[in-house]
Amino acid sequence: MPLDLLNSFFGDSSAGEERTAALLAWLRWQRFGGPAVLVTHQVNITGLTGEVPDSGEMIIVRIHEADPVQVIGHVAAPA
């Protein structure tokens, strides 16, 4: 299911801070009932986590209600 908050803001870096805050608020509001996989772009991942993923790399995070996003793992893209 498409989610506009996951669209890249690479071409408009001024939208980054606001988009990241909105995405984080949305994530904190969700009740997935278990792990969820979201597919997005490097700028979005970096804005949310502070990590710069390699192309195709997965960043595994835990979303807390008030604390910063916690990076708990990485899965490299297949070679």
N, CA, C and O atoms as CSV, one atom per row, in Angstrom:
chain,resi,resn,atom,element,x,y,z
A,1,MET,N,N,0.842,-1.168,0.000
A,1,MET,CA,C,0.000,0.000,0.000
A,1,MET,C,C,0.892,1.237,0.000
A,1,MET,O,O,1.716,1.382,0.903
A,2,PRO,N,N,0.761,2.123,-0.966
A,2,PRO,CA,C,1.592,3.323,-1.037
A,2,PRO,C,C,1.340,4.266,0.148
A,2,PRO,O,O,0.215,4.405,0.628
A,3,LEU,N,N,2.406,4.897,0.594
A,3,LEU,CA,C,2.328,5.877,1.670
A,3,LEU,C,C,3.180,7.069,1.256
A,3,LEU,O,O,4.400,6.947,1.139
A,4,ASP,N,N,2.557,8.210,1.035
A,4,ASP,CA,C,3.273,9.399,0.558
A,4,ASP,C,C,4.446,9.778,1.455
A,4,ASP,O,O,5.440,10.318,0.969
A,5,LEU,N,N,4.349,9.506,2.748
A,5,LEU,CA,C,5.434,9.850,3.669
A,5,LEU,C,C,6.725,9.111,3.351
A,5,LEU,O,O,7.792,9.518,3.810
A,6,LEU,N,N,6.650,8.026,2.568
A,6,LEU,CA,C,7.836,7.265,2.199
A,6,LEU,C,C,8.439,7.713,0.873
A,6,LEU,O,O,9.482,7.202,0.466
A,7,ASN,N,N,7.793,8.664,0.194
A,7,ASN,CA,C,8.335,9.180,-1.059
A,7,ASN,C,C,9.629,9.949,-0.789
A,7,ASN,O,O,9.768,10.607,0.242
A,8,SER,N,N,10.556,9.858,-1.714
A,8,SER,CA,C,11.833,10.541,-1.564
A,8,SER,C,C,11.664,12.056,-1.558
A,8,SER,O,O,10.830,12.605,-2.278
A,9,PHE,N,N,12.466,12.715,-0.737
A,9,PHE,CA,C,12.521,14.177,-0.769
A,9,PHE,C,C,13.895,14.625,-1.262
A,9,PHE,O,O,14.330,15.741,-0.978
A,10,PHE,N,N,14.580,13.741,-2.007
A,10,PHE,CA,C,15.915,14.034,-2.516
A,10,PHE,C,C,15.947,15.329,-3.324
A,10,PHE,O,O,16.875,16.125,-3.178
A,11,GLY,N,N,14.952,15.546,-4.166
A,11,GLY,CA,C,14.910,16.739,-5.002
A,11,GLY,C,C,14.482,17.991,-4.267
A,11,GLY,O,O,14.557,19.089,-4.819
A,12,ASP,N,N,14.036,17.845,-3.033
A,12,ASP,CA,C,13.570,18.986,-2.232
A,12,ASP,C,C,14.007,18.780,-0.784
A,12,ASP,O,O,13.189,18.462,0.079
A,13,SER,N,N,15.288,18.961,-0.527
A,13,SER,CA,C,15.832,18.696,0.809
A,13,SER,C,C,15.187,19.567,1.885
A,13,SER,O,O,15.240,19.224,3.066
A,14,SER,N,N,14.579,20.691,1.496
A,14,SER,CA,C,13.916,21.533,2.494
A,14,SER,C,C,12.706,20.827,3.103
A,14,SER,O,O,12.245,21.207,4.179
A,15,ALA,N,N,12.190,19.801,2.421
A,15,ALA,CA,C,11.043,19.046,2.939
A,15,ALA,C,C,11.466,17.949,3.904
A,15,ALA,O,O,10.617,17.329,4.545
A,16,GLY,N,N,12.765,17.700,4.016
A,16,GLY,CA,C,13.260,16.571,4.789
A,16,GLY,C,C,12.870,16.552,6.251
A,16,GLY,O,O,12.365,15.543,6.744
A,17,GLU,N,N,13.093,17.636,6.942
A,17,GLU,CA,C,12.823,17.671,8.379
A,17,GLU,C,C,11.333,17.472,8.672
A,17,GLU,O,O,10.964,16.709,9.565
A,18,GLU,N,N,10.490,18.161,7.915
A,18,GLU,CA,C,9.046,18.045,8.123
A,18,GLU,C,C,8.548,16.643,7.756
A,18,GLU,O,O,7.731,16.068,8.475
A,19,ARG,N,N,9.036,16.093,6.644
A,19,ARG,CA,C,8.611,14.756,6.215
A,19,ARG,C,C,9.049,13.710,7.223
A,19,ARG,O,O,8.284,12.802,7.550
A,20,THR,N,N,10.282,13.830,7.723
A,20,THR,CA,C,10.795,12.873,8.704
A,20,THR,C,C,9.975,12.935,9.994
A,20,THR,O,O,9.637,11.896,10.560
A,21,ALA,N,N,9.658,14.122,10.454
A,21,ALA,CA,C,8.847,14.267,11.672
A,21,ALA,C,C,7.460,13.666,11.473
A,21,ALA,O,O,6.932,13.007,12.368
A,22,ALA,N,N,6.871,13.891,10.303
A,22,ALA,CA,C,5.543,13.339,10.020
A,22,ALA,C,C,5.587,11.819,9.939
A,22,ALA,O,O,4.685,11.145,10.436
A,23,LEU,N,N,6.634,11.274,9.316
A,23,LEU,CA,C,6.781,9.822,9.229
A,23,LEU,C,C,6.958,9.222,10.618
A,23,LEU,O,O,6.342,8.203,10.933
A,24,LEU,N,N,7.777,9.828,11.437
A,24,LEU,CA,C,7.989,9.318,12.792
A,24,LEU,C,C,6.689,9.361,13.596
A,24,LEU,O,O,6.381,8.417,14.324
A,25,ALA,N,N,5.939,10.433,13.473
A,25,ALA,CA,C,4.648,10.520,14.168
A,25,ALA,C,C,3.711,9.421,13.678
A,25,ALA,O,O,3.023,8.790,14.480
A,26,TRP,N,N,3.680,9.191,12.373
A,26,TRP,CA,C,2.831,8.142,11.810
A,26,TRP,C,C,3.248,6.765,12.338
A,26,TRP,O,O,2.401,5.958,12.722
A,27,LEU,N,N,4.548,6.507,12.352
A,27,LEU,CA,C,5.048,5.214,12.847
A,27,LEU,C,C,4.690,4.999,14.313
A,27,LEU,O,O,4.318,3.894,14.707
A,28,ARG,N,N,4.800,6.030,15.104
A,28,ARG,CA,C,4.479,5.907,16.534
A,28,ARG,C,C,2.984,5.670,16.758
A,28,ARG,O,O,2.595,5.083,17.767
A,29,TRP,N,N,2.159,6.117,15.836
A,29,TRP,CA,C,0.712,5.969,15.954
A,29,TRP,C,C,0.245,4.571,15.550
A,29,TRP,O,O,-0.800,4.106,16.005
A,30,GLN,N,N,1.028,3.900,14.691
A,30,GLN,CA,C,0.636,2.591,14.153
A,30,GLN,C,C,0.709,1.499,15.210
A,30,GLN,O,O,1.519,1.554,16.135
A,31,ARG,N,N,-0.145,0.522,15.050
A,31,ARG,CA,C,-0.105,-0.694,15.860
A,31,ARG,C,C,-0.076,-1.858,14.885
A,31,ARG,O,O,-1.115,-2.427,14.550
A,32,PHE,N,N,1.128,-2.211,14.431
A,32,PHE,CA,C,1.298,-3.228,13.402
A,32,PHE,C,C,0.998,-4.638,13.923
A,32,PHE,O,O,0.612,-5.507,13.141
A,33,GLY,N,N,1.166,-4.876,15.207
A,33,GLY,CA,C,0.935,-6.200,15.758
A,33,GLY,C,C,2.096,-7.151,15.530
A,33,GLY,O,O,1.971,-8.354,15.760
A,34,GLY,N,N,3.210,-6.627,15.084
A,34,GLY,CA,C,4.406,-7.434,14.814
A,34,GLY,C,C,5.318,-6.652,13.895
A,34,GLY,O,O,5.065,-5.483,13.603
A,35,PRO,N,N,6.371,-7.292,13.442
A,35,PRO,CA,C,7.300,-6.607,12.532
A,35,PRO,C,C,6.598,-6.143,11.257
A,35,PRO,O,O,5.654,-6.780,10.789
A,36,ALA,N,N,7.065,-5.042,10.712
A,36,ALA,CA,C,6.535,-4.502,9.457
A,36,ALA,C,C,7.710,-4.135,8.562
A,36,ALA,O,O,8.756,-3.711,9.053
A,37,VAL,N,N,7.550,-4.292,7.279
A,37,VAL,CA,C,8.579,-3.930,6.306
A,37,VAL,C,C,8.082,-2.732,5.519
A,37,VAL,O,O,7.031,-2.787,4.881
A,38,LEU,N,N,8.844,-1.653,5.569
A,38,LEU,CA,C,8.538,-0.446,4.801
A,38,LEU,C,C,9.673,-0.244,3.813
A,38,LEU,O,O,10.841,-0.394,4.171
A,39,VAL,N,N,9.345,0.092,2.584
A,39,VAL,CA,C,10.345,0.307,1.541
A,39,VAL,C,C,10.365,1.789,1.209
A,39,VAL,O,O,9.337,2.378,0.875
A,40,THR,N,N,11.556,2.388,1.304
A,40,THR,CA,C,11.673,3.819,1.044
A,40,THR,C,C,13.052,4.125,0.463
A,40,THR,O,O,13.709,3.239,-0.083
A,41,HIS,N,N,13.478,5.347,0.577
A,41,HIS,CA,C,14.690,5.839,-0.067
A,41,HIS,C,C,15.755,6.198,0.960
A,41,HIS,O,O,15.464,6.397,2.139
A,42,GLN,N,N,16.998,6.277,0.485
A,42,GLN,CA,C,18.143,6.553,1.362
A,42,GLN,C,C,17.945,7.825,2.168
A,42,GLN,O,O,18.230,7.840,3.365
A,43,VAL,N,N,17.459,8.903,1.537
A,43,VAL,CA,C,17.314,10.161,2.275
A,43,VAL,C,C,16.308,10.037,3.410
A,43,VAL,O,O,16.485,10.634,4.472
A,44,ASN,N,N,15.246,9.255,3.182
A,44,ASN,CA,C,14.240,9.053,4.218
A,44,ASN,C,C,14.811,8.232,5.370
A,44,ASN,O,O,14.587,8.550,6.538
A,45,ILE,N,N,15.543,7.183,5.038
A,45,ILE,CA,C,16.142,6.321,6.060
A,45,ILE,C,C,17.163,7.107,6.872
A,45,ILE,O,O,17.192,7.016,8.099
A,46,THR,N,N,17.994,7.874,6.188
A,46,THR,CA,C,19.000,8.672,6.888
A,46,THR,C,C,18.343,9.716,7.779
A,46,THR,O,O,18.788,9.931,8.907
A,47,GLY,N,N,17.297,10.364,7.296
A,47,GLY,CA,C,16.587,11.350,8.112
A,47,GLY,C,C,15.993,10.738,9.365
A,47,GLY,O,O,15.998,11.360,10.426
A,48,LEU,N,N,15.486,9.533,9.249
A,48,LEU,CA,C,14.825,8.870,10.368
A,48,LEU,C,C,15.807,8.255,11.351
A,48,LEU,O,O,15.571,8.264,12.559
A,49,THR,N,N,16.923,7.714,10.830
A,49,THR,CA,C,17.832,6.929,11.677
A,49,THR,C,C,19.208,7.545,11.886
A,49,THR,O,O,19.904,7.199,12.841
A,50,GLY,N,N,19.604,8.449,11.006
A,50,GLY,CA,C,20.981,8.956,11.047
A,50,GLY,C,C,21.960,8.023,10.346
A,50,GLY,O,O,23.145,8.340,10.247
A,51,GLU,N,N,21.492,6.888,9.862
A,51,GLU,CA,C,22.326,5.908,9.161
A,51,GLU,C,C,22.245,6.169,7.658
A,51,GLU,O,O,21.212,6.608,7.153
A,52,VAL,N,N,23.344,5.896,6.946
A,52,VAL,CA,C,23.353,6.002,5.489
A,52,VAL,C,C,23.453,4.584,4.936
A,52,VAL,O,O,24.539,4.004,4.915
A,53,PRO,N,N,22.326,4.018,4.486
A,53,PRO,CA,C,22.357,2.634,4.022
A,53,PRO,C,C,22.990,2.504,2.644
A,53,PRO,O,O,22.957,3.434,1.839
A,54,ASP,N,N,23.565,1.334,2.387
A,54,ASP,CA,C,24.017,1.003,1.041
A,54,ASP,C,C,22.787,0.723,0.179
A,54,ASP,O,O,21.703,0.477,0.708
A,55,SER,N,N,22.946,0.759,-1.119
A,55,SER,CA,C,21.842,0.451,-2.019
A,55,SER,C,C,21.319,-0.955,-1.743
A,55,SER,O,O,22.084,-1.919,-1.768
A,56,GLY,N,N,20.035,-1.074,-1.483
A,56,GLY,CA,C,19.412,-2.364,-1.222
A,56,GLY,C,C,19.538,-2.867,0.201
A,56,GLY,O,O,18.957,-3.898,0.539
A,57,GLU,N,N,20.282,-2.168,1.043
A,57,GLU,CA,C,20.459,-2.591,2.435
A,57,GLU,C,C,19.193,-2.322,3.240
A,57,GLU,O,O,18.494,-1.335,3.013
A,58,MET,N,N,18.914,-3.209,4.176
A,58,MET,CA,C,17.795,-3.007,5.098
A,58,MET,C,C,18.334,-2.510,6.431
A,58,MET,O,O,19.338,-3.014,6.936
A,59,ILE,N,N,17.666,-1.532,6.987
A,59,ILE,CA,C,17.977,-1.043,8.326
A,59,ILE,C,C,16.807,-1.468,9.209
A,59,ILE,O,O,15.656,-1.139,8.922
A,60,ILE,N,N,17.098,-2.186,10.263
A,60,ILE,CA,C,16.061,-2.675,11.167
A,60,ILE,C,C,16.029,-1.756,12.377
A,60,ILE,O,O,17.050,-1.515,13.022
A,61,VAL,N,N,14.833,-1.246,12.675
A,61,VAL,CA,C,14.703,-0.275,13.757
A,61,VAL,C,C,13.587,-0.669,14.709
A,61,VAL,O,O,12.705,-1.464,14.387
A,62,ARG,N,N,13.662,-0.089,15.875
A,62,ARG,CA,C,12.582,-0.183,16.846
A,62,ARG,C,C,12.092,1.246,17.069
A,62,ARG,O,O,12.881,2.161,17.302
A,63,ILE,N,N,10.774,1.414,16.994
A,63,ILE,CA,C,10.167,2.730,17.180
A,63,ILE,C,C,9.610,2.793,18.599
A,63,ILE,O,O,8.771,1.978,18.984
A,64,HIS,N,N,10.078,3.756,19.359
A,64,HIS,CA,C,9.604,3.966,20.720
A,64,HIS,C,C,8.612,5.133,20.724
A,64,HIS,O,O,8.633,5.974,19.826
A,65,GLU,N,N,7.765,5.176,21.716
A,65,GLU,CA,C,6.752,6.234,21.763
A,65,GLU,C,C,7.343,7.626,21.927
A,65,GLU,O,O,6.803,8.588,21.380
A,66,ALA,N,N,8.435,7.758,22.664
A,66,ALA,CA,C,8.995,9.086,22.890
A,66,ALA,C,C,10.491,9.155,22.574
A,66,ALA,O,O,11.006,10.228,22.259
A,67,ASP,N,N,11.179,8.036,22.656
A,67,ASP,CA,C,12.628,8.031,22.455
A,67,ASP,C,C,12.975,8.109,20.973
A,67,ASP,O,O,12.112,7.898,20.121
A,68,PRO,N,N,14.226,8.410,20.663
A,68,PRO,CA,C,14.645,8.384,19.258
A,68,PRO,C,C,14.494,6.979,18.669
A,68,PRO,O,O,14.380,5.993,19.396
A,69,VAL,N,N,14.495,6.912,17.347
A,69,VAL,CA,C,14.449,5.633,16.654
A,69,VAL,C,C,15.706,4.850,17.025
A,69,VAL,O,O,16.810,5.392,17.002
A,70,GLN,N,N,15.535,3.587,17.365
A,70,GLN,CA,C,16.651,2.729,17.765
A,70,GLN,C,C,16.999,1.782,16.617
A,70,GLN,O,O,16.185,0.941,16.236
A,71,VAL,N,N,18.202,1.918,16.068
A,71,VAL,CA,C,18.678,0.991,15.040
A,71,VAL,C,C,19.130,-0.273,15.750
A,71,VAL,O,O,20.001,-0.226,16.619
A,72,ILE,N,N,18.532,-1.417,15.378
A,72,ILE,CA,C,18.874,-2.674,16.037
A,72,ILE,C,C,19.520,-3.675,15.097
A,72,ILE,O,O,19.914,-4.756,15.534
A,73,GLY,N,N,19.642,-3.341,13.804
A,73,GLY,CA,C,20.308,-4.261,12.899
A,73,GLY,C,C,20.380,-3.750,11.474
A,73,GLY,O,O,19.737,-2.768,11.104
A,74,HIS,N,N,21.184,-4.450,10.689
A,74,HIS,CA,C,21.361,-4.165,9.259
A,74,HIS,C,C,21.323,-5.500,8.526
A,74,HIS,O,O,21.800,-6.512,9.038
A,75,VAL,N,N,20.760,-5.495,7.340
A,75,VAL,CA,C,20.804,-6.670,6.461
A,75,VAL,C,C,21.345,-6.172,5.123
A,75,VAL,O,O,20.719,-5.358,4.444
A,76,ALA,N,N,22.520,-6.678,4.765
A,76,ALA,CA,C,23.153,-6.242,3.519
A,76,ALA,C,C,22.381,-6.780,2.310
A,76,ALA,O,O,21.747,-7.833,2.380
A,77,ALA,N,N,22.446,-6.052,1.224
A,77,ALA,CA,C,21.839,-6.514,-0.028
A,77,ALA,C,C,22.607,-7.736,-0.507
A,77,ALA,O,O,23.817,-7.828,-0.298
A,78,PRO,N,N,21.912,-8.684,-1.153
A,78,PRO,CA,C,22.616,-9.851,-1.679
A,78,PRO,C,C,23.679,-9.430,-2.694
A,78,PRO,O,O,23.494,-8.472,-3.444
A,79,ALA,N,N,24.769,-10.147,-2.703
A,79,ALA,CA,C,25.876,-9.816,-3.622
A,79,ALA,C,C,25.552,-10.228,-5.036
A,79,ALA,O,O,26.364,-10.028,-5.939
